[in-house]
Amino acid sequence: MLSLAVTSIIGTIVPQNGNPAAYKQQYGEVFYNLFNRLGIFDMYHCWWFQVMLIMLTLNITVCSIQRLSKTWKIIFPTQLSFNRSRFQKRANREEFQNQGALEQLRKEYESFLNQQIGHSIVERTKKGFCVFAEKMRWTRLGVYFVHLSVILLLLGGLIGSLFGFNGSVNIAEGEAADAIWVRNSHEKRQLPFTIRCDDFDVSFYDTGAPREFRSTLTLLENGEPVLTENIIVNDPLRYKGINMFQASYGQLPPEAPKIDPDMEVSLNLLSRESGMQYQRKTKIGQVVELPEGKGKFVIKEFQPSLEFGNMKLGETFIGLLTPSQGEETKVILPVKYARFDTMRKGAIVISITNDAEDFHAGHDHTVRYYTGLQVNSDPGVWVVYAGFLIMIIGCYITFFMSHQQVCIEVIKSGKNNRVFISGITNKNKLSMQNKIKKLAQSLKHVSKQEEL
Amino acid sequence: MNSSLLLSIVTFVYCLAAFLYIAAWVFKKKELAVAATWVTIAALIGNVAGMGMRWHESYQIGDGSYGHAPLSNLYESLVFFAATIALIYLVVEYRYKNRTLGAFVMPIAFLCMAYASFGTMNKIQPLIPALKSNWLIAHVITCFFGYAAFAISFGVSLIFLFKDRFQDKNKDTGRSFLPSVALLEELTHQMVTFGFLFLTIGIITGAVWANSAWGSYWTWDPKETWSLITWFVYASLLHARFARGWGGQRIAYLSIIGFMAVLFTYFGVNYLPGLHSYGSV
């Protein structure tokens, strides 16, 4: 008993050790917000926190082993025995009287307890006998299951942080990536395969909130596609121990349309002096001699959507006019507004005679998305899951199952037999009390049947 | 008749139940307590029916695209919380044959419903992609069974402290109508163990879900951290009781501290940034 008490005190070191961890986290919360703004996300991985976790693990391990080694013999004795006097002191002891031969009763009660509780043993006393039975002795181990599970969780976390990785990558539709950015660092990590995003779709509710986003991913190994699958949030793709999660998405900035630099641009040149119109064909960068000796003109660049003041000019060429006399002038030539250049009041009014559609080549009007993937690998996750399972089972055993021992004692007194029944349990005394009451009732019943 | 109206009515039914329980306790009238039990049963039925209606209604709007179990925002979770409290309370009342506890427990259910009805948005909103998972149901149900059990253990601990303080004086007042100290202790323990098991399962289902949705089972999100703190508080309580043999007042105080942690996990965390922010008002 003394050793049990001592080990119990050692056992209480566990919660004492658990609490500082909890409180540190509590104080940590405030800092966490602060650190969050400062961009420090890693406080739960900093050294003192890790040390505390290791301390907790060591504590649970040491206390459990110490306690277990001392109580193991109590939990699993080599020979089943019981102490009659312990049962005689129980508050839940019920008593009734009956008649009958002791030997007969012994057989009945023995089989009764065998049926109701478990294997029973009999002890003969001076004035009668005792029948003892017990069940679920092993449930005393429940708490060790829970402690084991905590260790498994921490171990799994350790395995994950040592051998796993976690990162993210954004892939535009139609493009591929074979490396990811490791979380909270600026490192890139190579993947053993290439992820190609074939397609990305996002749908919205009528409130405007996103309803679903879906990426179609193809995995390529050595350039060969091996797998194509759709992933949505909550439904990741797993391949070779690496998981790909739909995490976010975004729109790509509208792409500058690629127009062919060799594309022919048709110019109309109107001379104010003569009223003559001249047609010329040119390319970007190619110098055009203006008619009537008015100088030179060259198209410098193309703008897919130029804004001029408040006006949206759309596809526009920008050129440079070098007159025979005077200064160089910038010339703006919107494809859609042929008369735009008249405002310049120059000697030659330049306009573009191509259709605006001619310059749409390569200009994709549909919005392009990129998909944000979270990519990780965690070899420790199965250890953690095993921990989860054991924890639930362990908690259930610890809280709701108990080691139950029941003893029936019969003492011959005169003509009658005094029958006592009482039970010991390590938990839930109230339900044991009810159980003893019920057992006593059915015991009376057993005896009465015999009398009839 | 829609779910919001029904649930508003249920709020007042809970109020009536709480009132009857308190009246029965103060005036020591058994008939009032029996009536309170029936009112609670009616409120619970209305509560569950309201949730069912809301579930059905969610399929009627947005071409059915909104359809989801009513467990996705603060309003819905409060309504469910009240239902779990009432359900567990009725089971406890039946098993322990004591109707006084209701005076301390039903006000909590009433406050939940009142807060839900008057303090939160009760519009049915569509689910964001992250919440579209069957784990949602498992996670929320287990967590709230845990919370409800803790709420009842909190109520029982209050009675314990109340009784403990005034037991010797004035034996003739309503306090003698309260259950025995031994029963209160037993009940606190039963509720804490039950709640602890469900909180554990709730955290675990959340972790498994997070792993399937985001690829990590634990990210030190404020809600996760706070649920862990709550778990630590109750784990300490259990260790103190099992290993050190604590009982009575100290356990009652721990159970109250534990419930404060539950409340902060539930409400306070909404003011901190994190993945669970959809739980906010």
Chai-1 contact restraints between the chains, C-beta under 6 A:
chainA,res_idxA,chainB,res_idxB,connection_type,confidence,min_distance_angstrom,max_distance_angstrom,comment,restraint_id
A,S8,B,A243,contact,1.0,0.0,6.0,A-B,restraint_1
A,G11,B,A243,contact,1.0,0.0,6.0,A-B,restraint_2
A,T12,B,A243,contact,1.0,0.0,6.0,A-B,restraint_3
A,T12,B,R244,contact,1.0,0.0,6.0,A-B,restraint_4
A,V14,B,H239,contact,1.0,0.0,6.0,A-B,restraint_5
A,P15,B,S236,contact,1.0,0.0,6.0,A-B,restraint_6
A,P15,B,H239,contact,1.0,0.0,6.0,A-B,restraint_7
A,G18,B,F232,contact,1.0,0.0,6.0,A-B,restraint_8
A,N19,B,S236,contact,1.0,0.0,6.0,A-B,restraint_9
A,A22,B,I229,contact,1.0,0.0,6.0,A-B,restraint_10
A,A22,B,F232,contact,1.0,0.0,6.0,A-B,restraint_11
A,Q25,B,T225,contact,1.0,0.0,6.0,A-B,restraint_12
A,Y44,B,W220,contact,1.0,0.0,6.0,A-B,restraint_13
A,Y205,B,P126,contact,1.0,0.0,6.0,A-B,restraint_14
A,D206,B,G62,contact,1.0,0.0,6.0,A-B,restraint_15
A,A209,B,P126,contact,1.0,0.0,6.0,A-B,restraint_16
A,E212,B,P129,contact,1.0,0.0,6.0,A-B,restraint_17
A,V233,B,P129,contact,1.0,0.0,6.0,A-B,restraint_18
A,V233,B,A130,contact,1.0,0.0,6.0,A-B,restraint_19
A,N234,B,K132,contact,1.0,0.0,6.0,A-B,restraint_20
A,N234,B,S133,contact,1.0,0.0,6.0,A-B,restraint_21
A,N234,B,A213,contact,1.0,0.0,6.0,A-B,restraint_22
A,N243,B,G215,contact,1.0,0.0,6.0,A-B,restraint_23
A,F245,B,W214,contact,1.0,0.0,6.0,A-B,restraint_24
A,F245,B,G215,contact,1.0,0.0,6.0,A-B,restraint_25
A,Q374,B,G215,contact,1.0,0.0,6.0,A-B,restraint_26
A,N376,B,G215,contact,1.0,0.0,6.0,A-B,restraint_27
A,F388,B,I204,contact,1.0,0.0,6.0,A-B,restraint_28
A,I392,B,I201,contact,1.0,0.0,6.0,A-B,restraint_29
A,C395,B,L197,contact,1.0,0.0,6.0,A-B,restraint_30
A,C395,B,T200,contact,1.0,0.0,6.0,A-B,restraint_31
A,F399,B,T193,contact,1.0,0.0,6.0,A-B,restraint_32
A,F399,B,L197,contact,1.0,0.0,6.0,A-B,restraint_33
A,L430,B,E186,contact,1.0,0.0,6.0,A-B,restraint_34
